[in-house]
């Protein structure tokens, strides 16, 4: 008990008046209550001295709760949950086959399939060193974007700057992979890897990049290719791509043969065989003969394919999208490049002739689309 007038601390808590100045003392607290001072808490009783055994019987947790209720001990098994209290716990509830995939993204699975295809391309025919490097670098950027979008971190992709993770990167990469998958079409395990990776990547990135109000669908309308001269351009590009799978130039015939199809059976000089079949004269077999070079084997064939696909993209632009005046003449320039490329690399074979037919249809649609619009 402390006097409010002179500050004298009374020895007896039951005193009603101060022994020093005679002022009235404050009423004593009820028995068992806690009296707080400036630095510590004391338990008040009726004034009788407590034994040491009674004081030791008090639980130690009462003093901790009285000093700072916000501090409490954390159990060892709950320590991981309190390492970052401000960060909510993220639980994955998507497909099971994506649970262990970085970023839980089908695009990352597609990039993995493409990586396997590139490894197998070292043993079999592939897309070439340049396009292999493009596929590897683009897959790295797409993986970094998917991992970062999922809120995860990995030292292999954390160093990639944000400027390289814009939506334009996965959009262009998807188009390039689709073109390479068309180039690798065929029977075998490697073509299936290319096709599977392209399908997974295209399906996932269509939902993330193209669809939606903020996606690229506000710039492009694929249905425009089904109206007017759009189907003509589609058929022309399809013919061009089909022609690249056919033979373009006859290969060098082996020694002792009279044609690209292989050696002709020879007999003794005194033996004359009438009506000997000549496989080299069979046009059907010569179209698909392995001794011929295909259109895909020519230089810059993949680049020309991507230009044709890009031309279709320009023709699918919405009319209200602002663009320079020269953009509407770009498809005509692609057709001219294709014509020059055919004259340089082609011959009088079915492949080049079919390619020229596709260029004619595509060029007609491009000229009509360029000059039918208002400048």
Phi, psi and omega in degrees: 000136182231134181288136180284342183271305184252350179082009180290133178268123183281142177286325180253129182284346182272357180292139180262340180229148182290137179285343183268307184248350178082006179287160182286132181276152176293154181295143180291148177290156179295154181299139178087358180276165182258126178255124181265137172247192182293329187235339186214164179252139180234147180265124181265138176239199182282004178112346180280145181288137180270152175278158180295330179294325180291321180294321180291339181284347181292138178291142181290337182289339180295320180293321179293320179290331181282329183282312183211097182294340183283343181261127177212157181285148179246133180292155183295323181288343178258007185294325182293330182285341183252014178292324178222082185296335183280349183258121181290150180284128182258123179244137182270128179230026181269200179299148183292325185288351177253006185295321182263004182275135176302126182077358182050043188244132173296334178297323179293323175296319177298319177296323177296319177296321178294323177296320177296321178295323178293323178295317178292336178293341176292334180264328182240184181292133181235203184264000181099158184295323183294310181288334173295320177294320178297318179296319181293312182294317178295321177296325177297316180293319180295320177297317178298320180293319181291319180295317180290325178293332178276001180078016179260167181225144177209135183297339181284338183237355182293337184279350182290126181290156181294333181295339179264005183245028178284161181300338179297327183295306178294331179294310179294322180296322178297319179295317180296316180295322178297318177296319179292327177294323176295320180296329184265009180301139179165188179261126181150171182286319180296314176301325178293324176295317178298316181293316179296317178296320179294321180293314179298315181295314182294319180296316182289316182286335173298319179289327185269327188252320187268312185287162178097166181293325180268002181276183182284357177294344177285348178256328187242147175226095182301337181293344177296336178284354178256005180236152176064233180269006179299314178299328178296317178295321178298315180296321179296316179294322178297320177295320179297316180291324177294323181295334180290343177275349181267175182281143182243318182229137177290136178283172180284125181288145178292166183294138180086011179247159180251003180196175182290347184276352178124178183291148176265135181303133179248150179230180178298154182298329181281351181260119179251119179260130181266139176055057176287126178291134180251104180300332182292339179274354180280108185294323183297315180289328182290338179296321187247019181292138182291342180282357179265153175271131179279167178295328179292340181278353180278157181293142175062025178290319179293321178298319178293323177298316179294327176295321178294319177294321176295327177297320176296324177296321177294323179288343178267004178296144177291147182296330183279353180284125179291142182204155175295161182292330184286348183294324183290343177265357180297317177302326178294320177298322177296320179296319179296317177298319178297323179294315178297317180298321179293319180293330181281316189258348186261172177217193179276068180233170182295320182301305179299323180294319177292324178295319178296324176296318176295322177295325179296316179294317180294320179295321178297316179294325180292317179295318179297316181292330182284319188262354177273347178271159175279142182291000000 
